[in-house]
């Protein structure tokens, strides 16, 4: 039991160290070339955050564009509902994919890579939809 507590403390501390290194460096954790699992995990997390930020920008653009489709807001509400359900699906799907690595050091990289990949695909589809609405 004592060993588990120590491992949890070390793991938690290591996570804060990675986050603080990212903030101090001000650059991508993907630029490191030492190739540790911790760095791979941080890189995957960074790529996911970038993908999520990009998706949120496209989502906001699409919501603004859909405001012009009827004054009742039904179209926007449908997108809002679809996005909410999609976010739940993305989370459940990536948890499922990463679950086979539960307890392993690679799990965060698998999880965040899945999130990034699914988010990039969703962003692509929303961009295509946005292009159609603008025409």
C-alpha positions in Angstrom: 0.0 0.0 0.0 2.8 2.4 0.9 4.4 1.7 -2.5 1.2 2.6 -4.3 0.9 5.9 -2.4 4.5 6.7 -3.3 3.9 5.9 -7.0 0.8 8.0 -7.1 2.7 11.0 -5.5 5.6 10.6 -7.9 3.3 10.3 -10.9 1.3 13.3 -9.8 4.4 15.4 -9.2 5.8 14.4 -12.6 2.7 15.6 -14.3 3.1 19.0 -12.7 6.7 19.1 -13.7 5.8 18.5 -17.3 3.2 21.2 -17.3 5.5 23.7 -15.6 8.2 22.9 -18.1 5.8 23.5 -21.0 4.9 26.9 -19.5 8.5 27.9 -18.8 9.8 26.9 -22.2 6.9 28.6 -24.0 7.2 26.1 -26.8 5.9 22.8 -27.9 6.8 19.8 -25.8 7.0 18.0 -29.2 10.3 19.7 -30.0 12.3 17.7 -27.5 14.4 14.9 -29.0 15.2 12.8 -26.0 12.2 10.5 -26.7 11.0 9.7 -23.2 7.5 8.4 -22.6 6.8 11.4 -20.4 7.7 13.7 -23.3 5.6 11.6 -25.7 2.7 11.9 -23.4 3.2 15.7 -23.1 3.4 16.0 -26.9 0.2 14.0 -27.4 -1.6 16.2 -24.9 -0.2 19.4 -26.6 -1.4 18.2 -30.0 -4.8 17.4 -28.6 -5.1 20.9 -27.0 -4.2 22.5 -30.3 -6.7 20.4 -32.2 -9.4 21.2 -29.6 -8.7 24.9 -29.8 -9.0 24.8 -33.6 -12.2 22.9 -33.4 -13.7 25.4 -30.9 -12.8 28.2 -33.3 -14.5 26.5 -36.2 -17.5 25.6 -34.1 -17.9 29.3 -33.1 -17.7 30.4 -36.7 -20.2 27.8 -37.7 -22.6 28.9 -34.9 -22.3 32.5 -36.0 -23.0 31.6 -39.6 -26.0 29.4 -38.6 -27.5 32.4 -36.8 -28.6 33.6 -40.2 -30.6 30.5 -40.9 -33.9 31.4 -39.3 -34.5 33.6 -36.3 -35.8 30.8 -34.0 -32.3 29.4 -33.4 -33.4 25.8 -34.2 -30.4 25.2 -36.5 -27.9 26.4 -33.9 -29.6 24.3 -31.2 -29.3 21.2 -33.4 -25.6 21.8 -33.9 -25.2 22.5 -30.1 -26.9 19.2 -29.3 -24.9 17.3 -31.9 -21.7 18.7 -30.6 -22.5 17.9 -27.0 -23.3 14.3 -28.0 -20.2 14.1 -30.1 -18.0 15.3 -27.3 -19.4 12.5 -25.1 -18.8 9.9 -27.8 -15.2 11.1 -28.3 -14.4 10.9 -24.7 -16.0 7.4 -24.3 -14.3 6.1 -27.5 -10.9 7.3 -26.5 -11.3 6.0 -23.0 -12.1 2.6 -24.6 -9.1 2.7 -26.9 -6.7 3.7 -24.1 -8.2 1.2 -21.6 -6.0 -1.7 -22.7 -3.0 0.3 -21.6 -4.5 1.1 -18.1 -1.7 1.4 -15.6 0.9 1.7 -18.4 3.0 4.8 -19.0 1.9 4.9 -22.7 -1.8 5.2 -21.8 -1.8 9.1 -21.8 -0.2 9.2 -25.2 -2.7 6.8 -26.6 -5.6 8.6 -25.0 -4.6 12.1 -26.2 -3.6 10.9 -29.6 -7.1 9.5 -30.0 -8.6 12.7 -28.8 -6.5 14.7 -31.3 -7.3 12.5 -34.2 -11.0 12.5 -33.6 -11.0 16.2 -33.0 -9.2 16.9 -36.2 -11.7 14.8 -38.1 -14.6 16.6 -36.5 -13.1 20.0 -37.3 -12.7 18.9 -40.9 -16.3 18.0 -41.1 -17.4 21.3 -39.5 -15.2 23.2 -41.9 -16.9 21.4 -44.8 -20.3 22.3 -43.4 -19.3 25.9 -42.8 -18.2 26.1 -46.5 -21.6 25.0 -47.6 -23.4 27.5 -45.4 -21.3 30.4 -46.7 -22.1 29.6 -50.4 
